[in-house]
């Protein structure tokens, strides 16, 4: 149970923290925050699409093994021979539920928006800090 929760929320935490870590690292090197936002967007997109491709490939491999006579169709005899685990695999395969759309399109776009929003927020706070520092020194 704990491991399942950890595996569920750890990638979410990684995706939420990645832009902030990139921006802080880039700004400490004197680089613009926009470059860090683009890097974090690239990493988020690559990981998201890679995990989606891996899941699709793994599911396809499992479904291919369920076609006992390798004719590309699932006969009633083949379906009757499936175990409960194989039925779950088939439900996962058939019940896509927008997994490809979400993982392949929406997550990268949301990653770009979030990364740019983090960069803008970081820059606004940095500007505000410089502004207040100049004002106090007068």
C-alpha positions in Angstrom: 0.0 0.0 0.0 2.7 2.5 1.0 4.9 1.5 -2.0 1.9 1.9 -4.4 1.2 5.4 -3.0 4.9 6.3 -3.2 5.0 5.2 -6.9 1.8 7.2 -7.6 2.8 10.5 -6.0 6.6 10.5 -6.4 6.4 11.3 -10.2 3.9 14.0 -9.5 6.1 15.6 -6.9 9.1 15.3 -9.3 7.2 17.0 -12.1 6.0 19.8 -9.7 9.5 20.5 -8.3 11.6 20.1 -11.4 10.9 23.6 -12.9 11.7 25.2 -9.6 15.0 23.3 -9.2 16.0 24.0 -12.8 15.2 27.7 -12.5 17.1 28.1 -9.2 20.1 26.2 -10.7 20.1 28.2 -13.9 19.7 31.6 -12.1 22.6 30.8 -9.8 24.7 30.3 -12.9 23.5 33.6 -14.4 21.3 32.0 -17.1 17.8 33.2 -17.8 14.9 31.4 -16.2 13.3 30.9 -19.6 16.0 28.4 -20.5 15.3 26.5 -17.3 11.6 26.4 -18.1 12.3 25.0 -21.6 14.7 22.4 -20.1 12.1 21.3 -17.5 9.4 21.2 -20.2 11.6 19.0 -22.4 12.3 16.6 -19.4 8.7 16.5 -18.4 7.5 15.8 -22.0 10.2 13.2 -22.6 9.5 11.3 -19.4 5.7 11.5 -19.9 5.8 10.3 -23.5 8.5 7.7 -22.7 6.4 6.2 -19.9 3.3 6.2 -22.1 5.2 4.4 -24.9 6.6 1.9 -22.4 3.1 1.2 -21.0 1.7 0.8 -24.6 4.5 -1.6 -25.6 4.2 -3.7 -22.4 0.4 -4.0 -22.8 0.7 -4.9 -26.5 3.3 -7.6 -25.6 0.9 -9.1 -23.0 -2.1 -8.9 -25.4 -0.1 -10.6 -28.2 0.7 -13.5 -25.9 -3.1 -13.9 -25.3 -3.6 -14.7 -29.0 -2.9 -18.4 -28.6 -3.1 -19.3 -32.3 -1.5 -16.1 -33.5 -4.2 -15.3 -36.1 -4.8 -11.7 -34.9 -8.3 -12.6 -33.5 -9.5 -13.7 -30.1 -11.8 -16.7 -30.6 -14.3 -17.7 -27.9 -12.0 -20.6 -27.0 -9.1 -18.3 -26.5 -11.1 -15.9 -24.4 -12.4 -18.8 -22.2 -8.8 -19.8 -21.5 -7.8 -16.4 -20.2 -6.9 -16.0 -16.5 -8.2 -13.2 -14.3 -4.9 -11.4 -14.8 -5.2 -11.7 -18.6 -8.8 -10.3 -18.5 -7.4 -7.3 -16.5 -4.7 -6.8 -19.2 -7.4 -6.9 -21.9 -9.6 -4.4 -20.0 -6.5 -2.1 -19.7 -5.9 -2.5 -23.4 -9.4 -1.9 -24.5 -10.4 0.7 -21.9 -7.8 3.3 -23.0 -9.9 6.1 -21.6 -7.8 8.8 -23.2 -4.5 7.6 -21.8 -2.7 8.4 -25.1 -4.3 11.8 -25.4 -3.6 12.7 -21.8 0.0 11.4 -21.7 1.0 12.4 -25.2 -0.7 15.8 -25.6 -2.1 17.2 -22.5 0.8 16.5 -20.1 3.4 18.1 -22.3 1.3 21.2 -22.9 0.5 21.5 -19.2 4.2 21.0 -18.5 5.1 23.9 -20.8 2.4 26.1 -19.2 3.5 25.2 -15.7 7.2 25.6 -16.5 6.7 29.1 -18.0 4.4 30.1 -15.1 7.2 29.0 -12.6 9.8 31.0 -14.5 7.6 34.1 -14.6 6.8 33.8 -10.9 10.5 33.3 -10.1 11.4 36.4 -12.2 8.7 38.5 -10.6 9.9 37.6 -7.1 13.5 38.3 -8.1 12.5 41.7 -9.6 10.4 42.5 -6.5 13.4 41.6 -4.3 15.7 43.9 -6.3 13.2 46.6 -6.3 12.8 46.5 -2.5 16.5 46.4 -2.0 17.1 49.5 -4.1 14.3 51.3 -2.4 15.7 50.5 1.1 19.2 51.7 0.1 17.9 55.1 -0.9 
